[in-house]
Amino acid sequence: MKSFRYSDHALTNLKDREIDRAEVDATLSNPKAKEAGQEGRQIYMRLYHDVALEKEMLLRVIVEETESELVVITVYKTSQIKKYRKGDRQ
């Protein structure tokens, strides 16, 4: 498995969106779902309990693969689980 690297944009997202990097790492290591994104990118997804918001959220991590690594482009969380998971609550 290729190693992951966070882009500067993704690192800014973590701070601005108050997302724990450990949650993103867990999503990258063990996604509950993956789907194709735009421009050949992959979207890794996993449900988690957001401590700050005190509710279940869906974490979406946009990843671009290069020859040597997987680069995290951006990351965000959403409460619109059904919209992105089409009702599948893995």
Long-range contacts (C-beta under 8 A, 24 or more apart in sequence): 2-65, 2-68, 2-69, 2-70, 3-69, 3-70, 4-28, 4-63, 4-69, 4-70, 4-71, 4-72, 5-69, 5-70, 5-71, 5-72, 6-71, 6-72, 7-71, 7-72, 7-73, 7-74, 9-73, 9-74, 10-72, 10-73, 10-74, 10-75, 13-74, 13-75, 13-76, 14-75, 17-75, 17-76, 17-77, 18-52, 19-59, 19-75, 19-76, 19-77, 20-51, 23-48, 23-59, 24-59, 24-61, 24-72, 24-75, 27-59, 27-61, 28-61, 28-63, 28-70, 28-72, 31-61, 32-90, 33-85, 33-88, 33-90, 37-62, 39-64, 40-64, 40-65, 41-73, 45-84, 45-85, 47-81, 47-89, 47-90, 50-77, 53-79, 55-79, 56-81, 57-81, 58-84, 58-85, 60-84
